[in-house]
Amino acid sequence: MAAGRPYEGFFDINDVHEYLRIYESHVRSLSGGDEKQVHRTLLQYGRTKGIIHDLIGRNLSTDEGIHVDPESIVVTVGCQEALFLTLRTLRRDDRDALIAPMPCYVGATGAAALADMRVLPVAEHTAGIDLEDLERVVKEAKADGLRPRACYVVADFANPSGASLDIDTREALIRLAEKHDFLVLEDNPYGLFRALDSESTPTLKALDGDRRRVVYLGSYAKTGLPGARIGFAVADQRTASADGRTGLLADQLAKVKSMLTVNTSPIAQAVIGGKLLAHRHSLRSANARETELYQGNLRHALNELARHFPDDSRPEVTWNTPAGGFFVVLTVPFAVDDELLMHSARRHQVLWTPLHHFYGDGRPRRQLRLSLSYLSPDEITVGINRLADFIREQCDVQSLQKGIS
Ligand SMILES: Cc1ncc(COP(=O)(O)O)c(C=O)c1O
């Protein structure tokens, strides 16, 4: 229950061939049957900002109610590259800083470290980012001569916490960004995996409209095919670059990308483009099977936890109840570190992730993350049985130690 990977049972190599063929015919018909153009588009070096930006634009308007000019979309090698390009572009000198709610996805803090950008931690509560703390951090940073350039946030089923922001918090976050002049980097790899019959809360980017405070970071790793490594950034802000010229932030990202990966593989883009075409630009219905599995796994894990640790039971173990996504966070009566993880792996044959990895300060917390996306319900039953044995054993060790001291 450590790997936050998508479920592999639905992967099919034949899909790749089919999607490639669909995209190939799409290019052929767009170019009026020009075979040279088909070859060039798929097999030659290509446009730095990518070739499936139109299809991504339609996908965003169909599934997320986000309506943007495709010129503001940069297709990237996974969302991870989009994150790095954005941070590297925003970082001009060492006064520039990224605000990040803690615990935070390590890919975001890791990309900030790679871009040599300082991270300002902000507290998170059960309903996501603590806006009061955010405002305090921004004011203090400015008083110290820093420039908080952006706030990173996963508004839907965050990694690792599973928390989601309600609509009022989303609105308030955008208003704060306007008031204090920073951008919001909305990373949304899990938003689609909510209950099939549930209403979605609008993304920050959909709420943003003409304010253009939000840079949207997308990933097709969970909704498309992880092996294609396709993600994107929507950066429709008009900003001044280092040389003083005003232009689209997307174009500044593309400048950095041209020195990093040149362009995203057109073959990989064609696979995702073909999938979007095959499903009329909507991945919500294309992922019905996956959503059902992830929702089922989540419910099953929560039931299994309740079976092992009913209300008022000892030891006291609690957990949050996300409405979707891949993760649940457990709070246990002892601090968890990597040494305990090794013990859990060796002795109890179960893996999970100590939460301190998502704080970046190395200080063990009494919390751990369970990933439920990669497993079958039977494996989850076995995993939680083993985890419960591990937790009871550690509580016994703790009371013994207390008794001795
Ligand atoms: C919150 C979050 N953002 C981004 C990513 C990475 O996305 P990609 O695989 O598209 O690079 C992940 C992957 O686990 C993630 O959890």
PDBQT file of the ligand as one rigid body, heavy atoms in Angstrom, charges set to zero:
ROOT
HETATM    1  C1  LIG A 501      -0.146  15.298  -7.029  1.00  0.00    +0.000 C 
HETATM    2  C2  LIG A 501       0.640  14.738  -8.166  1.00  0.00    +0.000 A 
HETATM    3  N1  LIG A 501       1.070  15.558  -9.138  1.00  0.00    +0.000 NA
HETATM    4  C3  LIG A 501       1.779  15.093 -10.192  1.00  0.00    +0.000 A 
HETATM    5  C4  LIG A 501       2.095  13.755 -10.300  1.00  0.00    +0.000 A 
HETATM    6  C5  LIG A 501       2.947  13.293 -11.454  1.00  0.00    +0.000 C 
HETATM    7  O1  LIG A 501       2.245  13.261 -12.637  1.00  0.00    +0.000 OA
HETATM    8  P1  LIG A 501       2.944  12.724 -13.969  1.00  0.00    +0.000 P 
HETATM    9  O2  LIG A 501       3.055  11.240 -13.850  1.00  0.00    +0.000 OA
HETATM   10  O3  LIG A 501       2.011  13.162 -15.052  1.00  0.00    +0.000 OA
HETATM   11  O4  LIG A 501       4.283  13.365 -14.079  1.00  0.00    +0.000 OA
HETATM   12  C6  LIG A 501       1.671  12.868  -9.317  1.00  0.00    +0.000 A 
HETATM   13  C7  LIG A 501       2.035  11.446  -9.418  1.00  0.00    +0.000 C 
HETATM   14  O5  LIG A 501       1.911  10.647  -8.574  1.00  0.00    +0.000 OA
HETATM   15  C8  LIG A 501       0.933  13.373  -8.217  1.00  0.00    +0.000 A 
HETATM   16  O6  LIG A 501       0.509  12.581  -7.219  1.00  0.00    +0.000 OA
ENDROOT
TORSDOF 0
